[in-house]
Amino acid sequence: MSKNEKLLDAIGRKMGLTLHEQVRRHLRDLVETQFSDGERFFTERELIERLNVSQPTVRRALAELASEGLLDRGVGKGTFVRKSVKDRSVGIFVPKIDSLLQLSLIQSLAGLCAERDYGFHLYHMRPNHSMKDACRVLQRSPQEERIIFSGTSHDDTWDLYHELETRGYRSLFLTGSAGDYPGNCVQNDEEGMVRLAIEHLVALGHQRIAFIVNEPTSLSSVNLRLELIRRFIETKSLKEAVVLDCGLQTWDNSFNAAYNKMDEVMALSPRPTAMCPLSAAGTWAALRYLTKNRVRVPEEVSLLSFEDPPLSEQIYPSLTSLTRSPEMEMKALDILWSDDTRVQTATIPSRIIVRESTGPAPS
């Protein structure tokens, strides 16, 4: 490792960055300072030897720089540098990039930024780190970059907003519900989503509906969704509907939480005829459990997803899902780069996509 690489490594450790974050930061510096537009970049093998790190670490850093538009990677062609200067850039903070919803959001924003010729950067958040620590990775000025964050807890959302405000960055909370958030936000119509879900199932004759809370109630969107579900259960007189809370914390695995809760759900008497986990990960978990235990969907149990995860249409049975409109991401970018600097809030309606996983309630 060269002196410069040792220095960067020391700086990275001092800032509390993970190894892959240090590698990505170093590779970004190499791209910006030592390579010309269109020039072939180092191979994975060269970087492994140069930095003395593992292949997965190098591969992940290269993939993220490619998603930012700094590298162009092709199978059998190599990796090439992109040096086109972006006047405008968008950064996104997410706490859990293994979430299906967050991955879908990142992919959608990256595509929209590419269409508008904006730069795009993914910033990682880690458990037990302050928002001041999270913001230390910002490398572009407030004039060059605007920030989006999603999936953060109530406290982290406020802390991140105030830290970005202090640094002069214009930011936006992209979420299911903003609650009392004081900054720019684009949110789902949560009440409309809950109404669509319950009315669809009730129309199919379902009364015994299990709502599985497999996301942290510390998230304002989850807390509001849960409150609305309970309100609609009372309004619709669904006396046999139940709400089961998995007791998740922000950094817990929402798939495992839902899967581990399924024994309790299936042990209910009478057994639910329909299930609605509160996130895509929970829907996948419920489907895996039901399939593994040879419970037919939707003949014995209908399954409805509050989110439309990737491959929802391709799997069998295809998932009936509530889906957000791509207008959410487009509206977020419009607000961030608008000449109007006043705080703006936009609520975007959702829609239901009826597929194979829901059907008439069994007699």
N, C-alpha and C positions, 0 to 999 in steps of 0.2 A: 504494500500500500504506500502511495506517495505521501510526501509531507502534507500536501493540500488535503488529501483524503483523510489522513490522520486528524488534521485540524477540524475538518467537517464532522468527523465521527465524534470528536471531543465536544464540539458545539452541540451536536445532536443529543448526546447523553445529558449534557447540562440542561438542555431545553426539555428533557423528558420524552424525547421522541423514540418511538419503537424503531427497531432495526430497519424494517422495510420503509418507514417514513424517512429515515436518514438516507437510505439508498435513493429513494425517489427524489429527495431534495438535492442530493449530489448530482444525480443524472440530469435533473432539470438545469442545474448550473452549468453542466458540461454542454448541454444542448444550446444554451443561450450565449455561452462565452467562447466555445472552442469549435463550433461547427457552423457551416454555411447552409443556407437553404438547399435542400435536395441532396446533401452529402450523406453517404452511407454512415450509419451509426455503428457503435460496437455491437458485436454479436453477444448472445447470452454467455457463451463460453468465455469470451474475452473479459466480460464484466465479472463473471464468477472468479476468474483468476486475478483480475485487477483489484477487486474489492474484498476478496476472500469471504464471500457469502454464498448461501445455498442457491440452487436454481429456482426454487419456488419464490424466494425473496426477490431475485432479479426479475423473474417473469411477471410477478405481480406489479412491481414498480414500472416496468416497461408498458404493461397493459394500461395502467392508470395514466401514464404520460400520453399514451396513444389516445385515450378517451378525452384528454385535455386538448388534443389537436397538435401536440408538439412532436409526435412521432407518427410515421406512417409504416405500419407493419404488414407484410404480406408473406403467406406461406411459400417458401421456396424462393422468395425474392430478397429477403433481408429487411432490415429496418433503416428507414431514411428520415432525415430531419426536416421538419416544416418550420420555416422561419417567417411566415407571413405575420406581419404585425397586426394585432387586434387592438383597435381603439377602445373597444368595450369588452369587458370580461364579467363573467358571472361565477361566483364561488358558491358551493353548497356544503353546509355542515349537516351531517346525519350521524346519530349515535350508533346505529346498527345497520351496516351495509349488507348483512346477510338476510335482512328482511326482504321478502318478495316484493312488498309494496315499495320499499325504499329503492330497491334495484330498478323497478319499473319506473319510478319517479326520476332517478338519475339518468336512465337511458332516454326518457322522454325529453328531459331538459337538455341533455347533451345534443340530441338531434335538433331541437329548436334553436339552440345557440349556433350550431353549425349552419343552419339555414339562414340565420341573421348575421352570420360572420362575426359572432361573438366568441371570445375565448371562454373556456369552461374548465373549472378546477374543482376537484373533490377534496374536501378537508375532513379528516377523521377526528372524531371525538372519542375519548377514552374514559372509562369509569374512574371516579374519584379524582378527576382532574378539574381544576377550576376553568371557567370560561376565559379567564386571562391567559392561562396556559394554552387553551385551544386556539386563541386568536394570534398567538405568537408565530404561527406558520404562515400568516398572511404576508405576501411578498409584493403585492401591487398596491398602488395608492388608492385612496377613496375615490379619486377622480377616474381611475381606470377600471375599478372593480366594484360590483354590487353583490350583496350576500343574501342567500336564501338559506333558511334552516327549517327542518321538518323532523317530526318524530321525537322532539325533545320534551322533557318533563316541564311542568309549570315553572319550577324554580330555575331550571337551566335555561328555559326560554327567556325569562326576564333577565337573568344574569347575562346571557349572550347579547340580548338587545342593548342593555346598558353599556356593556363593554364595547360593542361596535359603535354605539352612539358616541362614546368617549373618544374613540379613535377616528371619528368623522366618517364612518362608513354608512351608506344607505342600505337598509336591510328589509327583509320581508319574511314573515312567518307563513309557510305553506302548510296547511293543516286541515284536519277534519273540522275543528272548531277552535276559534281564537279565544273564546271566553272574554276575559277582561284585558286582553293584551293591548298595550297602548300604541303599538307601531303598525306599519303596513301589514296587511294580511290578506290572503286569498283562502277561503274556506269552503268546505262542502256544505250543502244544505242537509245537515244531520237529521233534522226533523222529517224532511222529505224522504231520506233514505230509510229511516225506521218505518215510516208509514208504508212505503213500497214493499218492504220485506214482510211486514205483518199482514198487510192486506192481500198479498199474493198467496201466502200460506193459508190464511183464513178462507179465501175463495176456493181453495182446494180441499177444504173440510178439516184442516188441522186445528186442534185445540190444545193438544199436549205438545207444546213447543219448548225445547230446551235452548236457552241462550247461554253460551259458554264464554265467560269473560276471560280470555286468554291473553290479554294485554294489560299493562299496568294502569290502574285507575288514577295514578299520579299524572297521566296524560290528560289534558283538558278535553280532548276530543273523545277519549274513551269514557271519561266520567260523564260527559254530556250524553253520549250514545246510551250509556247504561241508564241514566235518569229518564231519557225519552222512552226507552224500552219499557221500563216499569210504569210510566205514565200511560203508554198505549195498551199495556196488558190490563190495566185497571179500566181504561175507557172502553175497550173491546170486551170486557168481562171474561177474559181468558183465565178462568180460575185454575185450570190445569197446567198453565204455562209456568216454567221455573227459570230462575236465573242462578247459575253456578259460577262463583268467582274462584279462579285458580290462584289468587293471591300473588300475582306476579310483581316483581320489581323491574325497574327500567332496563337493566342489562340482562335479565333472565331470558331463557330460551322459550319463546311463545309456542313453538311447535311441540316441544316436549311437555310443556304445561298442559296443553289441550289433550295430547295423547294420554298422559297419565290421569287425566280427569275422566276419561271415557268409561272406565270401569264403574265409576260412581254414577255417571249418566245412564248407562245401560242397566244399572241395578235399580233404577227408580221404578216404582210400581204405582200406577201403570207406566209402562215404558213410553218415552216420547215417540211421537210419530214424525217429528221434524226437529232438526237441529240447526242452530245459527251461531257458530263461533263468531267472535267480534273482529277477527282479522283473517287474512288469507292463509297464514301459517296454521291457524286453528282448523280451517276448513280442510287443508291437506291432511292434517293429523287425524281428524275425524274420519275422512275418507279412507285413509290407510287402516285405521282401526276396524272400521266396518267391513272393509274388504277382507282383511286378515281373518276376521271372525265370521265370515260368510253371511253377513247381514246384507240383504239386497237393497240397493239404492236405485230408484226411489220406492220400490214395491213395499218394503217394510219400514224404511226411514227415509224421509226427504232431507236433503242437505242444501242449505242456501248460504252463499258466501257474501259477507258484507264488503268484500273487495273482489276485484276481477284479476286474479293472479295470472302470470304467463302460463300458457298451455291449458287454460280453463276449457277452451273449446276442443282441444285435440284429445284429451284424455277420455276414458269411458268409465262411468257416465260423465258427459260434459257438464260443467258446473253452472247452475243458475246463479248469477252474480249481480250484485249492485256495482256499478262502475262509475268512476268520476269522469268528467268530461276533460279532454285534452285542453279545453279552454282554460282550465285552472293554471297550467304552466304558462300558456300564452299570456294570460292576464297578468301573471306574476312578473314576467319580463317587461310587459308594457308599463306596469306601475314603476318598476325599478328604474327604468330609463326614460320615464316621462319628464317633461319640463316642469310639470306640476309637482312641487315638492311637499304639498300637504299630505298628511297621513290619509291613506286610502284603505278601505275594506271592501272586498267583493265576495259575494256568496254565489257559488256556482251550483246549479241543480244537477242531481245525479239521475241515472236511469237504471232500469232493471233489464238484464238480458236473461230471458227464460230459456233454459236448456234442459238437459235430460235428468238432472239430479233432483228435481222436484216433481211430484206427481200427486194424485188424489190420496187423501188419508186412507189407510187401510181400515176396513170395517172392524 
